[in-house]
Amino acid sequence: MRATTPYDKSRHVPAHQRVRPGGGLWLRVGTRGISLISVAALLASCADTRQLYVAPYGADSNPGTKDNPFLTIGRADAAAAPGYTIHVAPGEYRVSAPAADSAGISTLRSGTPSARLKFISDVKWGAKIIVSGTGIAWHSKGSYVDIEGFDISGTGRHGILADGTNLTIANNFIHELTVSGGCTGYGGAAIDTNGGPGNVLIKGNVVRNIGYSMIGKCNTVQGIYIANPKNTVVDNIVSGVALAGIQQWHGATDSTIMHNTVFGCKIGILIGGGDAGTLPNGSENNYVANNIVYDNLTYGIIEAGKVGANNRYVDNLVYRSGTNVRADGHISGTISADPEFVNYQADGTGDYRLRKSSPAIRKSTPPPVSTGLVSASSHGTRAELGAYSAGAAGH
């Protein structure tokens, strides 16, 4: 049955175009009007289409929609543009990197300052990337890119090698990288920032057992490796790394390293520069504060290589780590005492929250605003040192 046209005295304006008393137009449902189906189609066409999907049951010949996802992250990257979010479903993604300089996943696209490109595991640690061979699990070459929530493991030497700038690498679990190619000049790391002006935020990651069998035997495998300027490393838990849990080198400088928990490595935190890209003044203007550095083989916090001025080490707990602190920069508020974790396990499987009696529970020091670093605006003061705030669930 067709709808009845409203009464119109003037007849000058078709009723379906007439302004209603409350504003807007009358819509006449009929063969010559706009059908409800047409309205639905119009609304659907306005929906956000900047979402791409990847799943273990997908195919790279698919359009990358939620119902017809891609199979690989690389294919989704090729289809993406600034402002896109790439959703990766739970499951295993086995990738091959047969040579030291090869990558199982290679992503090239960049976002922009106002339209970042995001790779998100839809379930935290649910998307499991397992690399075989001696190379890199994920080589990210774009800038203004976020990589969040992935589980990365395998035989390779790098978890995430990031050559771009203005990145966020957050809430990933990178573990049991066996560095099967051995201790070579190619090095290795769970997370490695390696390009241009830096400005990378590395936040909330769990890094465990990176070249673990080579602890004390290999100086080229790190946990979080900073090789460029102005990066922020905050709220990470790092353990079981061949050399340093967190290390600067090459052209690194102006870093903020705060609220991390580092244990079971040869060295906890290393600040310095050397080899290709070393800056004329060395590594300077670094701020290392509110970290817990515990049970490391040779050093807790150390300066090495070419080091410049204005490096500050403030309110860190450093204990049972060979020489706890060896640095020429400004050192203040260091605590030398057991942090009293809820359940310390040297293999990284414990509960690294703090007991109420812990000496690491006190008001910690915020980064100075004058540094201009990411953490000055994104990470405030809290009452605990290390990676956990009060009441946080254990990893």
DRENDO-1510 file (C-alpha; in Angstrom, 1 decimal, always signed):
<recs>
REC; n; res; u; v; w
REC; 1; MET; +0.0; +0.0; +0.0 .
REC; 2; ARG; +1.4; +3.4; -0.9 .
REC; 3; ALA; +1.5; +6.2; +1.6 .
REC; 4; THR; -1.0; +9.0; +1.3 .
REC; 5; THR; +0.3; +12.4; +0.2 .
REC; 6; PRO; -0.2; +15.0; +2.9 .
REC; 7; TYR; -2.9; +17.7; +2.1 .
REC; 8; ASP; -1.5; +20.7; +0.3 .
REC; 9; LYS; -3.6; +23.8; -0.4 .
REC; 10; SER; -1.3; +25.6; -2.7 .
REC; 11; ARG; -0.2; +22.5; -4.7 .
REC; 12; HIS; +2.9; +24.6; -5.8 .
REC; 13; VAL; +5.4; +22.4; -3.9 .
REC; 14; PRO; +5.4; +18.6; -4.2 .
REC; 15; ALA; +4.4; +17.3; -0.8 .
REC; 16; HIS; +7.4; +15.0; -0.4 .
REC; 17; GLN; +9.7; +18.1; -0.7 .
REC; 18; ARG; +7.7; +20.3; +1.7 .
REC; 19; VAL; +9.3; +21.5; +5.0 .
REC; 20; ARG; +7.8; +19.8; +8.0 .
REC; 21; PRO; +6.6; +22.0; +10.9 .
REC; 22; GLY; +9.6; +20.8; +13.0 .
REC; 23; GLY; +12.1; +21.3; +10.2 .
REC; 24; GLY; +13.4; +18.9; +7.6 .
REC; 25; LEU; +11.6; +17.4; +4.6 .
REC; 26; TRP; +8.7; +15.1; +4.2 .
REC; 27; LEU; +9.8; +11.7; +2.8 .
REC; 28; ARG; +7.2; +9.9; +0.8 .
REC; 29; VAL; +7.7; +6.1; +0.7 .
REC; 30; GLY; +6.6; +4.9; -2.6 .
REC; 31; THR; +7.7; +4.0; -6.1 .
REC; 32; ARG; +8.6; +7.7; -6.8 .
REC; 33; GLY; +10.0; +8.5; -3.3 .
REC; 34; ILE; +13.0; +7.4; -1.3 .
REC; 35; SER; +12.6; +3.8; -0.1 .
REC; 36; LEU; +13.8; +2.7; +3.3 .
REC; 37; ILE; +16.2; +0.4; +1.6 .
REC; 38; SER; +17.7; +3.4; -0.3 .
REC; 39; VAL; +18.1; +5.3; +3.0 .
REC; 40; ALA; +19.9; +2.3; +4.5 .
REC; 41; ALA; +22.3; +2.1; +1.6 .
REC; 42; LEU; +22.9; +5.8; +1.8 .
REC; 43; LEU; +23.9; +5.6; +5.5 .
REC; 44; ALA; +26.1; +2.6; +4.8 .
REC; 45; SER; +28.0; +4.5; +2.2 .
REC; 46; CYS; +28.9; +7.1; +4.8 .
REC; 47; ALA; +30.4; +4.5; +7.2 .
REC; 48; ASP; +34.1; +4.6; +8.0 .
REC; 49; THR; +35.9; +2.4; +5.5 .
REC; 50; ARG; +39.4; +3.0; +6.8 .
REC; 51; GLN; +39.4; -0.4; +8.6 .
REC; 52; LEU; +41.3; -3.5; +7.2 .
REC; 53; TYR; +41.3; -7.0; +8.7 .
REC; 54; VAL; +43.7; -9.8; +8.8 .
REC; 55; ALA; +43.0; -13.4; +10.0 .
REC; 56; PRO; +44.6; -16.8; +9.9 .
REC; 57; TYR; +41.7; -18.1; +7.8 .
REC; 58; GLY; +41.9; -15.2; +5.4 .
REC; 59; ALA; +43.3; -14.9; +1.9 .
REC; 60; ASP; +45.4; -12.1; +0.3 .
REC; 61; SER; +43.0; -12.2; -2.7 .
REC; 62; ASN; +40.2; -11.1; -0.4 .
REC; 63; PRO; +39.2; -7.4; -0.1 .
REC; 64; GLY; +40.4; -7.2; +3.6 .
REC; 65; THR; +37.0; -6.6; +5.1 .
REC; 66; LYS; +35.8; -8.1; +8.4 .
REC; 67; ASP; +33.9; -10.9; +6.7 .
REC; 68; ASN; +36.6; -11.4; +4.0 .
REC; 69; PRO; +40.0; -10.6; +5.7 .
REC; 70; PHE; +43.5; -10.7; +4.3 .
REC; 71; LEU; +45.8; -13.5; +5.3 .
REC; 72; THR; +49.0; -11.4; +5.9 .
REC; 73; ILE; +49.9; -8.2; +7.5 .
REC; 74; GLY; +52.0; -7.3; +4.6 .
REC; 75; ARG; +49.1; -7.4; +2.2 .
REC; 76; ALA; +47.0; -5.2; +4.5 .
REC; 77; ASP; +49.9; -2.7; +4.7 .
REC; 78; ALA; +49.9; -2.5; +0.8 .
REC; 79; ALA; +46.2; -1.7; +0.8 .
REC; 80; ALA; +46.4; +0.9; +3.6 .
REC; 81; ALA; +46.7; +4.6; +3.6 .
REC; 82; PRO; +47.1; +7.3; +6.4 .
REC; 83; GLY; +44.4; +7.1; +8.9 .
REC; 84; TYR; +43.8; +3.3; +8.4 .
REC; 85; THR; +43.6; +0.8; +11.2 .
REC; 86; ILE; +44.7; -2.8; +10.5 .
REC; 87; HIS; +43.0; -5.2; +12.8 .
REC; 88; VAL; +44.7; -8.6; +13.3 .
REC; 89; ALA; +42.6; -11.4; +14.6 .
REC; 90; PRO; +43.9; -14.0; +17.2 .
REC; 91; GLY; +45.8; -17.0; +15.9 .
REC; 92; GLU; +49.2; -18.0; +14.7 .
REC; 93; TYR; +51.0; -16.2; +11.9 .
REC; 94; ARG; +54.1; -18.2; +10.9 .
REC; 95; VAL; +56.6; -16.1; +8.9 .
REC; 96; SER; +60.0; -17.0; +7.4 .
REC; 97; ALA; +63.2; -14.8; +7.6 .
REC; 98; PRO; +65.9; -17.2; +6.3 .
REC; 99; ALA; +68.8; -14.7; +6.2 .
REC; 100; ALA; +70.0; -12.2; +8.8 .
REC; 101; ASP; +68.8; -9.2; +6.8 .
REC; 102; SER; +65.5; -10.7; +5.6 .
REC; 103; ALA; +62.1; -10.1; +7.2 .
REC; 104; GLY; +59.1; -12.3; +7.8 .
REC; 105; ILE; +56.8; -9.2; +7.7 .
REC; 106; SER; +57.9; -6.0; +5.9 .
REC; 107; THR; +55.6; -3.0; +6.2 .
REC; 108; LEU; +56.3; +0.2; +4.2 .
REC; 109; ARG; +53.3; +2.5; +4.5 .
REC; 110; SER; +53.4; +5.7; +6.7 .
REC; 111; GLY; +50.7; +7.7; +8.4 .
REC; 112; THR; +50.7; +11.4; +9.0 .
REC; 113; PRO; +50.8; +13.5; +12.2 .
REC; 114; SER; +47.0; +13.8; +12.1 .
REC; 115; ALA; +46.2; +10.4; +10.5 .
REC; 116; ARG; +48.4; +7.7; +12.0 .
REC; 117; LEU; +48.6; +4.1; +10.5 .
REC; 118; LYS; +47.7; +1.5; +13.2 .
REC; 119; PHE; +48.5; -2.2; +13.4 .
REC; 120; ILE; +46.4; -3.6; +16.3 .
REC; 121; SER; +46.1; -7.1; +17.6 .
REC; 122; ASP; +42.4; -7.1; +18.4 .
REC; 123; VAL; +43.0; -9.4; +21.4 .
REC; 124; LYS; +46.1; -8.4; +23.4 .
REC; 125; TRP; +48.8; -11.0; +22.6 .
REC; 126; GLY; +46.2; -13.0; +20.7 .
REC; 127; ALA; +47.9; -12.4; +17.3 .
REC; 128; LYS; +51.0; -14.6; +17.6 .
REC; 129; ILE; +53.8; -14.0; +15.1 .
REC; 130; ILE; +56.3; -16.8; +15.0 .
REC; 131; VAL; +59.4; -16.3; +13.0 .
REC; 132; SER; +61.7; -19.0; +11.6 .
REC; 133; GLY; +65.2; -18.5; +10.2 .
REC; 134; THR; +67.9; -16.1; +11.4 .
REC; 135; GLY; +66.3; -12.7; +10.3 .
REC; 136; ILE; +63.7; -10.2; +11.5 .
REC; 137; ALA; +60.2; -11.0; +12.5 .
REC; 138; TRP; +58.7; -7.6; +11.6 .
REC; 139; HIS; +60.6; -4.8; +9.7 .
REC; 140; SER; +58.5; -1.6; +9.9 .
REC; 141; LYS; +59.8; +1.1; +7.6 .
REC; 142; GLY; +57.0; +3.7; +7.8 .
REC; 143; SER; +56.6; +6.7; +10.0 .
REC; 144; TYR; +53.7; +7.8; +12.2 .
REC; 145; VAL; +52.9; +4.1; +12.7 .
REC; 146; ASP; +51.5; +2.3; +15.8 .
REC; 147; ILE; +52.2; -1.4; +16.5 .
REC; 148; GLU; +50.2; -2.6; +19.5 .
REC; 149; GLY; +49.4; -5.8; +21.3 .
REC; 150; PHE; +51.2; -8.5; +19.4 .
REC; 151; ASP; +53.0; -11.7; +20.6 .
REC; 152; ILE; +56.3; -12.2; +18.8 .
REC; 153; SER; +58.7; -15.2; +19.2 .
REC; 154; GLY; +60.8; -17.6; +17.2 .
REC; 155; THR; +64.3; -18.3; +16.1 .
REC; 156; GLY; +65.1; -14.9; +14.6 .
REC; 157; ARG; +67.3; -12.0; +15.8 .
REC; 158; HIS; +64.8; -9.2; +15.9 .
REC; 159; GLY; +61.2; -8.9; +17.0 .
REC; 160; ILE; +60.4; -5.4; +15.7 .
REC; 161; LEU; +63.0; -3.5; +13.7 .
REC; 162; ALA; +61.6; +0.0; +13.2 .
REC; 163; ASP; +63.3; +2.3; +10.7 .
REC; 164; GLY; +60.7; +5.1; +10.7 .
REC; 165; THR; +60.1; +8.0; +13.0 .
REC; 166; ASN; +57.3; +9.2; +15.3 .
REC; 167; LEU; +56.3; +5.6; +16.1 .
REC; 168; THR; +54.4; +4.0; +19.0 .
REC; 169; ILE; +55.4; +0.4; +19.9 .
REC; 170; ALA; +53.2; -0.5; +22.8 .
REC; 171; ASN; +51.9; -3.5; +24.8 .
REC; 172; ASN; +53.6; -6.2; +22.8 .
REC; 173; PHE; +55.0; -9.5; +24.2 .
REC; 174; ILE; +58.3; -10.2; +22.5 .
REC; 175; HIS; +59.9; -13.3; +23.9 .
REC; 176; GLU; +62.0; -16.4; +23.3 .
REC; 177; LEU; +63.9; -15.0; +20.4 .
REC; 178; THR; +66.7; -17.6; +20.2 .
REC; 179; VAL; +69.0; -15.6; +17.7 .
REC; 180; SER; +69.7; -18.9; +15.9 .
REC; 181; GLY; +72.2; -17.2; +13.6 .
REC; 182; GLY; +74.5; -16.7; +16.6 .
REC; 183; CYS; +76.4; -13.7; +18.0 .
REC; 184; THR; +77.4; -11.7; +14.9 .
REC; 185; GLY; +77.7; -8.1; +13.8 .
REC; 186; TYR; +74.0; -8.2; +12.7 .
REC; 187; GLY; +73.1; -8.1; +16.3 .
REC; 188; GLY; +69.6; -8.7; +17.7 .
REC; 189; ALA; +66.9; -7.1; +19.8 .
REC; 190; ALA; +63.3; -7.4; +20.8 .
REC; 191; ILE; +62.6; -3.8; +19.7 .
REC; 192; ASP; +65.2; -1.8; +17.7 .
REC; 193; THR; +64.7; +1.8; +16.7 .
REC; 194; ASN; +67.0; +2.6; +13.8 .
REC; 195; GLY; +65.9; +5.5; +11.7 .
REC; 196; GLY; +66.1; +9.2; +11.3 .
REC; 197; PRO; +65.1; +11.7; +14.0 .
REC; 198; GLY; +63.5; +9.1; +16.3 .
REC; 199; ASN; +60.6; +10.4; +18.5 .
REC; 200; VAL; +59.5; +6.9; +19.2 .
REC; 201; LEU; +57.4; +5.9; +22.2 .
REC; 202; ILE; +58.1; +2.3; +23.5 .
REC; 203; LYS; +55.6; +1.7; +26.2 .
REC; 204; GLY; +54.1; -1.2; +28.2 .
REC; 205; ASN; +55.9; -4.0; +26.4 .
REC; 206; VAL; +57.0; -7.3; +28.0 .
REC; 207; VAL; +60.4; -8.4; +26.7 .
REC; 208; ARG; +61.6; -11.8; +27.8 .
REC; 209; ASN; +64.5; -14.1; +26.9 .
REC; 210; ILE; +66.2; -12.5; +23.9 .
REC; 211; GLY; +69.4; -14.5; +23.2 .
REC; 212; TYR; +69.0; -15.9; +26.7 .
REC; 213; SER; +71.6; -18.7; +26.1 .
REC; 214; MET; +74.2; -16.1; +25.3 .
REC; 215; ILE; +74.0; -14.0; +28.5 .
REC; 216; GLY; +77.5; -12.8; +29.3 .
REC; 217; LYS; +78.8; -14.2; +26.0 .
REC; 218; CYS; +77.4; -11.8; +23.4 .
REC; 219; ASN; +77.5; -8.0; +23.3 .
REC; 220; THR; +75.4; -7.5; +20.2 .
REC; 221; VAL; +72.0; -8.7; +21.4 .
REC; 222; GLN; +69.8; -6.3; +23.4 .
REC; 223; GLY; +66.2; -6.1; +24.7 .
REC; 224; ILE; +65.1; -2.6; +23.8 .
REC; 225; TYR; +67.8; -1.0; +21.5 .
REC; 226; ILE; +67.7; +2.8; +20.9 .
REC; 227; ALA; +69.8; +3.9; +18.0 .
REC; 228; ASN; +68.3; +7.4; +17.3 .
REC; 229; PRO; +67.4; +10.5; +19.2 .
REC; 230; LYS; +64.5; +11.7; +21.4 .
REC; 231; ASN; +62.9; +8.4; +22.2 .
REC; 232; THR; +60.8; +7.6; +25.3 .
REC; 233; VAL; +61.0; +4.1; +26.9 .
REC; 234; VAL; +58.4; +3.7; +29.7 .
REC; 235; ASP; +56.5; +1.0; +31.6 .
REC; 236; ASN; +58.3; -1.9; +30.0 .
REC; 237; ILE; +59.4; -5.2; +31.8 .
REC; 238; VAL; +62.6; -6.6; +30.3 .
REC; 239; SER; +64.4; -9.8; +31.4 .
REC; 240; GLY; +66.8; -12.5; +30.2 .
REC; 241; VAL; +68.7; -10.5; +27.6 .
REC; 242; ALA; +72.2; -11.4; +26.3 .
REC; 243; LEU; +73.7; -8.0; +26.9 .
REC; 244; ALA; +71.5; -5.0; +28.0 .
REC; 245; GLY; +67.9; -4.9; +28.8 .
REC; 246; ILE; +67.7; -1.3; +27.6 .
REC; 247; GLN; +70.5; +0.2; +25.6 .
REC; 248; GLN; +71.4; +3.3; +23.7 .
REC; 249; TRP; +74.1; +3.3; +20.9 .
REC; 250; HIS; +75.0; +4.7; +17.6 .
REC; 251; GLY; +73.3; +8.2; +17.3 .
REC; 252; ALA; +71.0; +7.9; +20.4 .
REC; 253; THR; +70.6; +11.0; +22.6 .
REC; 254; ASP; +67.9; +12.9; +24.5 .
REC; 255; SER; +66.2; +9.8; +25.7 .
REC; 256; THR; +63.7; +9.5; +28.5 .
REC; 257; ILE; +63.8; +6.1; +30.2 .
REC; 258; MET; +61.3; +5.9; +33.1 .
REC; 259; HIS; +59.3; +3.4; +35.1 .
REC; 260; ASN; +60.9; +0.2; +33.6 .
REC; 261; THR; +61.6; -3.0; +35.4 .
REC; 262; VAL; +64.8; -4.7; +34.2 .
REC; 263; PHE; +66.3; -7.9; +35.6 .
REC; 264; GLY; +68.2; -11.1; +34.7 .
REC; 265; CYS; +70.3; -9.5; +31.9 .
REC; 266; LYS; +74.1; -9.0; +31.7 .
REC; 267; ILE; +73.5; -5.2; +32.1 .
REC; 268; GLY; +70.3; -3.5; +33.1 .
REC; 269; ILE; +70.4; -0.1; +31.3 .
REC; 270; LEU; +73.3; +1.2; +29.2 .
REC; 271; ILE; +73.6; +4.9; +28.1 .
REC; 272; GLY; +76.1; +5.9; +25.4 .
REC; 273; GLY; +76.9; +6.1; +21.8 .
REC; 274; GLY; +79.4; +4.4; +19.4 .
REC; 275; ASP; +80.1; +2.9; +16.0 .
REC; 276; ALA; +78.2; +4.3; +12.9 .
REC; 277; GLY; +76.2; +7.4; +13.5 .
REC; 278; THR; +77.9; +8.5; +16.8 .
REC; 279; LEU; +77.1; +12.1; +17.5 .
REC; 280; PRO; +79.9; +14.7; +17.9 .
REC; 281; ASN; +79.0; +15.4; +21.5 .
REC; 282; GLY; +78.1; +11.8; +22.3 .
REC; 283; SER; +74.9; +10.8; +24.0 .
REC; 284; GLU; +73.6; +13.7; +26.1 .
REC; 285; ASN; +70.5; +15.1; +27.8 .
REC; 286; ASN; +69.2; +11.7; +28.8 .
REC; 287; TYR; +66.8; +11.3; +31.7 .
REC; 288; VAL; +66.8; +7.9; +33.5 .
REC; 289; ALA; +64.4; +7.8; +36.4 .
REC; 290; ASN; +62.1; +5.7; +38.5 .
REC; 291; ASN; +63.3; +2.4; +37.1 .
REC; 292; ILE; +63.8; -0.9; +39.0 .
REC; 293; VAL; +67.1; -2.6; +37.9 .
REC; 294; TYR; +67.6; -5.8; +39.7 .
REC; 295; ASP; +69.6; -9.0; +39.6 .
REC; 296; ASN; +71.7; -8.3; +36.5 .
REC; 297; LEU; +75.1; -9.9; +36.0 .
REC; 298; THR; +77.7; -7.1; +35.7 .
REC; 299; TYR; +76.1; -3.7; +35.9 .
REC; 300; GLY; +72.8; -2.1; +36.8 .
REC; 301; ILE; +73.0; +1.3; +35.1 .
REC; 302; ILE; +76.2; +2.2; +33.2 .
REC; 303; GLU; +77.5; +4.8; +30.8 .
REC; 304; ALA; +79.7; +3.5; +28.0 .
REC; 305; GLY; +81.1; +4.6; +24.7 .
REC; 306; LYS; +80.9; +8.4; +23.9 .
REC; 307; VAL; +78.8; +10.2; +26.5 .
REC; 308; GLY; +78.1; +13.9; +26.6 .
REC; 309; ALA; +76.7; +16.3; +29.2 .
REC; 310; ASN; +73.5; +16.7; +31.2 .
REC; 311; ASN; +72.7; +13.0; +31.7 .
REC; 312; ARG; +70.6; +12.5; +34.9 .
REC; 313; TYR; +69.8; +9.3; +36.9 .
REC; 314; VAL; +67.1; +10.1; +39.4 .
REC; 315; ASP; +65.3; +7.9; +41.9 .
REC; 316; ASN; +66.2; +4.5; +40.5 .
REC; 317; LEU; +66.2; +1.3; +42.6 .
REC; 318; VAL; +69.4; -0.6; +41.6 .
REC; 319; TYR; +70.3; -3.7; +43.5 .
REC; 320; ARG; +72.1; -7.0; +43.3 .
REC; 321; SER; +73.5; -6.1; +39.9 .
REC; 322; GLY; +77.3; -6.4; +40.1 .
REC; 323; THR; +78.3; -2.8; +40.1 .
REC; 324; ASN; +74.9; -1.1; +40.6 .
REC; 325; VAL; +75.6; +2.3; +39.0 .
REC; 326; ARG; +78.7; +3.5; +37.1 .
REC; 327; ALA; +78.0; +6.9; +35.4 .
REC; 328; ASP; +79.5; +10.4; +35.4 .
REC; 329; GLY; +76.2; +12.2; +35.0 .
REC; 330; HIS; +74.1; +13.5; +37.8 .
REC; 331; ILE; +73.0; +10.7; +40.2 .
REC; 332; SER; +70.4; +11.3; +42.9 .
REC; 333; GLY; +68.0; +9.3; +45.0 .
REC; 334; THR; +69.3; +5.9; +44.2 .
REC; 335; ILE; +67.8; +3.1; +46.4 .
REC; 336; SER; +70.0; +0.1; +47.0 .
REC; 337; ALA; +67.6; -2.5; +48.5 .
REC; 338; ASP; +65.5; -5.5; +47.5 .
REC; 339; PRO; +62.5; -4.2; +45.6 .
REC; 340; GLU; +60.3; -6.9; +47.2 .
REC; 341; PHE; +58.3; -8.1; +44.2 .
REC; 342; VAL; +55.2; -10.1; +44.9 .
REC; 343; ASN; +56.8; -13.2; +43.4 .
REC; 344; TYR; +60.2; -12.8; +41.8 .
REC; 345; GLN; +61.2; -15.4; +39.3 .
REC; 346; ALA; +64.4; -14.9; +37.4 .
REC; 347; ASP; +63.0; -16.5; +34.2 .
REC; 348; GLY; +60.4; -13.8; +33.7 .
REC; 349; THR; +57.3; -15.7; +34.7 .
REC; 350; GLY; +56.8; -14.2; +38.1 .
REC; 351; ASP; +54.6; -11.4; +39.5 .
REC; 352; TYR; +56.7; -8.1; +39.5 .
REC; 353; ARG; +54.2; -6.0; +41.3 .
REC; 354; LEU; +55.5; -4.6; +44.6 .
REC; 355; ARG; +54.6; -5.7; +48.1 .
REC; 356; LYS; +53.2; -3.0; +50.3 .
REC; 357; SER; +56.5; -3.0; +52.3 .
REC; 358; SER; +58.6; -2.4; +49.2 .
REC; 359; PRO; +61.1; +0.5; +49.4 .
REC; 360; ALA; +60.2; +1.3; +45.7 .
REC; 361; ILE; +56.8; +2.6; +46.8 .
REC; 362; ARG; +57.1; +6.3; +47.2 .
REC; 363; LYS; +56.4; +9.4; +45.2 .
REC; 364; SER; +58.4; +9.1; +42.1 .
REC; 365; THR; +59.9; +12.0; +40.1 .
REC; 366; PRO; +58.2; +13.2; +36.8 .
REC; 367; PRO; +60.3; +14.0; +33.8 .
REC; 368; PRO; +61.2; +17.7; +33.5 .
REC; 369; VAL; +58.9; +19.5; +31.1 .
REC; 370; SER; +62.0; +21.3; +29.6 .
REC; 371; THR; +63.0; +18.0; +27.9 .
REC; 372; GLY; +60.2; +18.3; +25.5 .
REC; 373; LEU; +60.0; +14.6; +25.3 .
REC; 374; VAL; +56.8; +12.5; +24.8 .
REC; 375; SER; +56.7; +11.3; +28.4 .
REC; 376; ALA; +56.6; +14.9; +29.7 .
REC; 377; SER; +53.0; +15.1; +28.6 .
REC; 378; SER; +51.9; +11.5; +28.4 .
REC; 379; HIS; +53.3; +10.0; +31.6 .
REC; 380; GLY; +52.8; +11.6; +35.0 .
REC; 381; THR; +54.0; +11.0; +38.6 .
REC; 382; ARG; +52.9; +7.9; +40.5 .
REC; 383; ALA; +53.8; +6.4; +43.8 .
REC; 384; GLU; +55.8; +3.4; +42.6 .
REC; 385; LEU; +59.1; +2.9; +40.9 .
REC; 386; GLY; +59.2; +0.3; +38.1 .
REC; 387; ALA; +56.6; -0.8; +35.5 .
REC; 388; TYR; +53.6; -1.3; +37.7 .
REC; 389; SER; +51.2; +1.2; +39.2 .
REC; 390; ALA; +49.3; +0.3; +42.4 .
REC; 391; GLY; +46.8; -2.5; +41.9 .
REC; 392; ALA; +48.0; -3.4; +38.4 .
REC; 393; ALA; +47.4; -7.0; +37.3 .
REC; 394; GLY; +50.5; -9.1; +36.8 .
REC; 395; HIS; +51.8; -9.9; +33.3 .
</recs>
